[in-house]
Amino acid sequence: MSKHSETPATVVLKQHQVQYTEHIYEYIEHGGTSVSSSSLGVDEHHVVKTLIFEDDARKPLCVLMHGDRKVSTKELARQIGAKRVAPCKPEDATRHSGYMVGGCSPFGLRKPMSIYMERTILDIEKILINGGKRGFLVGLNPNEVVRVVAAKLIDAALVE
């Protein structure tokens, strides 16, 4: 199945017997999901970003959000019972997740952390989400994300 080198994310997916497809594109620094979605010819709403935040106690958390949406940090904090949440600095996100920014996956994270997923992601039949390195997405059913990483559902999207 794998034309791409294994990553901690694909190892976890295989361990959990998740059916997935591999999608390789040319990574562009700070290009975000608009680059991957246009390169792969998919709706940006179906590309899911993996974002690493930290709460007021500096505890890391992972947020999965539609590519064409931003996270309302105020709403996220309210829903998870924190005073505030903020995106991690890139070096902290890498330290917590084990992945470089732009290549972060919710599967195979270095440190255990809570994973939150925007509820409406479950409305999509097949999502593309990072497979553990820059320029590499995996396509799968979003219910598998909930099953494999016990993602908690939130409603914290801002329309960009």
Buried (B, 14 or more C-beta within 10 A) or exposed (E): EEEBEEBBBBEBBEEEEBEBEBBBBEBBEEBBBBBBBEBBEBEBBBBBBBBBBBBEEEBBBBBBBBBBBBBBBEBBBBBBEBEEBEBBEEEBBBBBBBBBBBBBBBBBBEEEBBBBBBEBBBEBEEBBBBBBBBBBBBBBBBEBBBEBBEBBBBEBBEEE
